[in-house]
């Protein structure tokens, strides 16, 4: 985290003697690093910039230089001072607490006077390097993440076919993505041939994941879902073009090195034609598809699919285990973002009663909410009605019968139209667990007035004068400033994805172009993943050896 002048966020600047206004630039940072990490990071940058700085052994001051925790250096005639100090630890920066906690250090970097253009650039590079180092997971934190995904560890055994493949992984930047890619490494993917891409969601620890990926030797960047969906602005599209050039270069270099390229994604790359012949200069060689929305994107992609794509999105594993955890994360995030609201006994309108929507409906009803359902599919309406929900064929029809305090979107399609807006109760909350449902508001229109509510969402004043608060950033709410699913909750799905990736890389030459589901279900069954999941998490009386030993003592 980088803090600039006037934005200390509770840091006691007076304790570290901040320069007065006008005396020079300063930055205050803190992160998971020791004073020695700070010292080594700054020295590395300055050596690269040709800035002289006396060397010393760790912990031993040299003539003219302060001890570890303080540095003095000159940038084009302006003296720059760095001071650091350990901080008392607060809440963990990982889902599972690390014991003992990872060290946290606060850094003050200050210039005694104005900086030249070149000196300012070096100053910025020092700040950037310290920020990245401070975000990076510590070894103890990474061990905790790995320990929280025992099924991935179980199936991360050596796969000889991986030696000839490079990997492009595009997904949410959350802890279970760290655990998964480490599993792919242990199975044989060279870390230098991994390119990780964030989907652009505001996940809680996205900066930490990015920093750690770079530290590990991966390529890491963002290919925003808004670009794939066609809702991005000009700057986002320009950035995506630059990222696509990096991806193209990665694919070309992999092929030149004799490697095939595997993509694990939600259709974002395939939607642009990477899996079709003649659309791009260099295509990929196989893919594992993670989401139903990705399958839809593939169906509308340019060109004819010429590679095998394994369908994790509709696998029995995701349908039977994955969606329970996703629904749980959705409801937990919903309650956390509205801590002052009453849920029990109040009306909630659920748009979409599919695999996810049905589970969210059950969880809210178990909480005590009175849930009504809208769906355009008659079989979904029959299922919902026979589970005891009031059902409607349209949002307008439902809003004519109820005044919900909360409307939830799960459809993945435009679920709220201009015709529905006058029917919305004043002050209603809108929670989208699929990006497109409330895009009418998130993308804006003439006459709509919008006011950001930090860490909550955007309050929209409609043309008629009523207000509606779209929670989060208009994307999946369970990924807005949140880690989403617990590592152990997604452990089985990540392990299944690893199993599918092994299958594809072993048998890519024998799989016909197109989307394959049956081989995924078969391979997961043969690997015994469901039995392993049951024994690891659910079997009655199961005891881990360490726990048994502790009891014995």
C-alpha positions, -999 to 999 in steps of 0.1 A, spaced: 0 0 0 13 34 -9 1 64 11 6 99 -2 6 133 16 -28 140 32 -39 103 32 -22 87 61 -51 63 69 -44 64 106 -6 62 104 10 82 132 32 104 109 44 125 137 61 95 152 84 93 121 91 130 117 74 138 84 89 168 66 69 200 66 49 212 36 71 224 7 103 208 20 102 179 -5 83 149 -16 75 120 8 57 87 7 46 65 36 42 28 29 37 -4 49 37 -40 41 46 -76 50 84 -72 50 112 -69 75 136 -39 77 162 -62 60 137 -67 31 133 -30 28 170 -24 28 177 -51 1 148 -39 -21 160 -2 -21 196 -12 -27 186 -34 -56 168 -5 -73 195 20 -67 222 -3 -80 201 -8 -112 198 30 -115 236 36 -110 230 55 -77 260 51 -54 253 37 -20 278 22 4 274 -16 8 273 -33 41 267 -66 57 231 -70 70 228 -53 103 262 -38 102 264 0 97 291 15 75 309 48 77 285 76 67 255 52 66 229 47 94 221 12 107 195 -11 91 162 7 91 177 39 78 193 48 45 206 80 30 213 85 -7 216 113 -32 194 118 -63 208 145 -85 220 166 -56 189 161 -34 193 140 -3 167 113 2 162 96 35 146 63 41 134 53 76 115 21 86 102 6 117 83 -26 126 46 -23 132 25 -41 158 5 -66 138 -32 -63 132 -56 -87 114 -41 -113 91 -37 -106 54 -46 -142 45 -78 -162 51 -60 -184 76 -40 -168 103 -2 -174 102 15 -182 135 38 -164 143 24 -135 123 44 -123 93 64 -91 101 50 -58 90 71 -27 85 62 9 80 85 30 57 90 67 53 108 78 22 114 116 21 134 141 -1 150 171 15 141 193 -15 126 194 -50 135 164 -72 147 167 -108 128 148 -135 153 119 -134 155 119 -96 117 118 -94 116 88 -117 141 70 -95 121 80 -64 90 65 -81 108 33 -89 119 29 -53 83 35 -41 70 10 -67 95 -17 -57 88 -13 -20 50 -14 -27 54 -46 -46 77 -61 -20 53 -52 8 23 -67 -10 41 -100 -17 30 -130 4 56 -143 28 68 -179 27 49 -186 58 17 -172 43 21 -192 11 26 -224 32 -7 -216 49 -24 -212 16 -10 -245 3 -20 -263 36 -55 -250 31 -58 -269 -2 -49 -306 6 -67 -321 -24 -47 -299 -48 -16 -311 -30 -28 -347 -33 -32 -345 -71 -2 -322 -78 19 -352 -87 44 -351 -116 29 -351 -151 56 -358 -178 34 -341 -205 36 -308 -186 72 -305 -195 62 -296 -231 35 -271 -223 32 -234 -213 2 -222 -193 -20 -191 -196 -43 -189 -165 -70 -163 -164 -92 -162 -134 -99 -142 -102 -68 -131 -82 -76 -149 -50 -57 -172 -27 -70 -204 -42 -55 -193 -75 -21 -191 -58 -26 -226 -44 -37 -239 -78 -8 -225 -98 17 -239 -72 0 -272 -77 5 -269 -115 42 -261 -108 46 -292 -86 30 -313 -114 56 -301 -139 47 -267 -154 78 -245 -155 70 -212 -136 88 -192 -163 62 -205 -187 31 -194 -167 12 -162 -177 -14 -153 -151 -42 -129 -161 -67 -113 -137 -103 -109 -148 -104 -74 -133 -126 -81 -103 -119 -60 -72 -110 -90 -51 -97 -82 -16 -61 -94 -20 -56 -89 -58 -25 -67 -53 -9 -93 -31 -16 -121 -56 -2 -101 -84 30 -92 -64 35 -128 -55 30 -141 -91 57 -117 -103 80 -127 -74 75 -163 -84 86 -156 -119 53 -157 -137 40 -130 -161 11 -113 -145 -14 -87 -158 -51 -79 -163 -74 -88 -192 -106 -72 -179 -139 -90 -184 -155 -57 -194 -134 -58 -226 -145 -93 -233 -182 -84 -227 -180 -52 -248 -188 -28 -220 -153 -14 -215 -144 23 -220 -117 35 -244 -88 34 -220 -97 -1 -208 -99 -13 -245 -65 3 -252 -50 -14 -222 -65 -48 -232 -49 -44 -267 -15 -40 -251 -21 -71 -229 -32 -91 -259 1 -82 -275 19 -97 -245 -2 -128 -247 5 -131 -285 42 -128 -278 40 -154 -250 23 -178 -273 48 -172 -301 78 -177 -278 63 -209 -264 58 -223 -298 93 -213 -309 106 -231 -278 88 -263 -288 60 -259 -263 23 -261 -267 1 -236 -250 -27 -245 -225 -53 -220 -215 -74 -223 -183 -100 -196 -185 -136 -185 -186 -137 -181 -224 -120 -147 -224 -92 -157 -247 -112 -181 -268 -139 -154 -273 -112 -134 -291 -104 -163 -315 -73 -179 -298 -89 -213 -304 -97 -208 -341 -75 -211 -371 -68 -181 -392 -83 -155 -368 -50 -147 -350 -14 -152 -361 -7 -178 -334 -34 -198 -317 -33 -219 -285 -33 -257 -284 -59 -266 -258 -81 -251 -231 -100 -259 -199 -132 -239 -196 -142 -229 -161 -176 -211 -163 -209 -213 -181 -206 -177 -192 -173 -188 -208 -191 -215 -228 -215 -188 -241 -186 -167 -251 -170 -196 -269 -202 -202 -288 -201 -166 -301 -163 -165 -308 -150 -157 -343 -139 -186 -365 -144 -223 -360 -130 -240 -329 -100 -260 -339 -87 -271 -305 -100 -294 -277 -117 -277 -248 -124 -296 -216 -157 -285 -200 -152 -280 -162 -181 -255 -162 -208 -282 -165 -189 -310 -149 -205 -331 -121 -178 -317 -98 -188 -281 -102 -226 -288 -103 -225 -310 -72 -198 -293 -51 -187 -260 -65 -220 -241 -66 -228 -249 -29 -196 -230 -20 -202 -202 -45 -237 -197 -31 -224 -196 5 -198 -170 -5 -225 -149 -21 -248 -148 9 -219 -142 33 -207 -113 12 -242 -99 10 -247 -98 47 -212 -84 53 -217 -55 30 -250 -46 46 -242 -50 83 -269 -26 94 -297 -41 75 -324 -65 88 -328 -96 67 -350 -119 87 -386 -118 77 -382 -93 48 -390 -97 11 -362 -106 -13 -367 -109 -51 -344 -134 -68 -339 -131 -106 -329 -164 -120 -335 -199 -104 -306 -218 -120 -279 -238 -104 -266 -209 -84 -299 -191 -79 -316 -221 -64 -289 -224 -38 -290 -187 -29 -328 -189 -25 -325 -218 -1 -298 -201 20 -319 -168 22 -350 -187 32 -331 -206 58 -321 -172 72 -357 -162 74 -362 -141 43 -394 -143 23 -381 -151 -12 -399 -147 -45 -384 -160 -78 -384 -147 -113 -374 -169 -143 -382 -171 -179 -378 -209 -180 -410 -227 -171 -392 -258 -157 -372 -235 -134 -405 -219 -123 -420 -253 -117 -391 -264 -96 -391 -231 -76 -429 -233 -70 -427 -269 -58 -400 -259 -34 -425 -234 -19 -414 -201 -35 -437 -176 -51 -429 -175 -88 -432 -149 -116 -424 -149 -153 -411 -113 -153 -395 -88 -130 -423 -63 -137 -449 -89 -126 -430 -96 -94 -425 -60 -85 -463 -54 -90 -469 -80 -63 -440 -72 -38 -419 -43 -25 -386 -62 -18 -358 -44 1 -333 -65 -19 -332 -78 -55 -306 -104 -64 -295 -111 -100 -282 -145 -110 -292 -147 -147 -261 -136 -166 -285 -116 -189 -301 -82 -187 -326 -87 -159 -336 -52 -151 -350 -31 -180 -361 6 -184 -397 -6 -180 -389 -21 -145 -373 11 -131 -405 29 -121 -416 -2 -102 -386 -3 -79 -392 4 -43 -374 35 -30 -341 26 -13 -339 -9 -28 -306 -27 -28 -295 -46 -60 -270 -74 -56 -256 -89 -88 -239 -123 -87 -236 -122 -125 -222 -92 -142 -249 -84 -168 -280 -85 -147 -280 -48 -136 -258 -35 -164 -285 -10 -173 -275 9 -141 -238 2 -140 -233 14 -176 -256 44 -170 -281 63 -192 -294 98 -196 -312 111 -166 -296 87 -141 -277 104 -113 -251 83 -95 -232 87 -62 -205 63 -51 -207 49 -16 -172 38 -8 -167 1 -1 -205 -5 -6 -215 4 -42 -232 32 -61 -265 49 -51 -284 57 -83 -312 83 -83 -336 73 -110 -354 98 -133 -386 94 -112 -367 105 -80 -365 71 -62 -331 56 -53 -316 22 -58 -282 11 -45 -262 -12 -67 -239 -31 -44 -203 -36 -53 -189 -26 -87 -217 -41 -109 -198 -74 -111 -202 -105 -90 -207 -91 -55 -190 -121 -38 -157 -109 -54 -160 -72 -45 -133 -64 -19 -137 -100 -8 -118 -132 -12 -149 -151 -24 -148 -188 -17 -128 -203 12 -96 -221 1 -109 -254 14 -143 -247 -1 -127 -245 -36 -101 -271 -30 -120 -299 -48 -128 -278 -79 -92 -267 -82 -80 -303 -78 -105 -313 -105 -92 -286 -128 -56 -299 -123 -68 -334 -131 -85 -321 -163 -54 -301 -173 -32 -333 -170 -57 -352 -191 -57 -326 -219 -19 -322 -220 -15 -360 -222 -42 -366 -248 -44 -334 -267 -34 -351 -300 -63 -377 -296 -91 -353 -286 -111 -339 -315 -117 -301 -318 -147 -290 -298 -160 -290 -262 -157 -322 -242 -176 -329 -210 -176 -367 -207 -138 -371 -205 -137 -346 -176 -163 -365 -156 -147 -398 -163 -112 -387 -154 -123 -371 -122 -142 -403 -112 -112 -425 -121 -89 -403 -100 -111 -409 -70 -115 -372 -63 -150 -375 -48 -139 -402 -23 -108 -381 -14 -131 -351 -8 -154 -371 14 -125 -385 34 -108 -352 38 -137 -331 48 -169 -350 55 -163 -386 69 -177 -390 104 -150 -395 130 -122 -386 106 -91 -375 124 -59 -361 111 -27 -375 125 -15 -342 140 -48 -337 158 -47 -372 172 -12 -367 184 -22 -334 201 -50 -352 219 -27 -380 230 -4 -355 247 
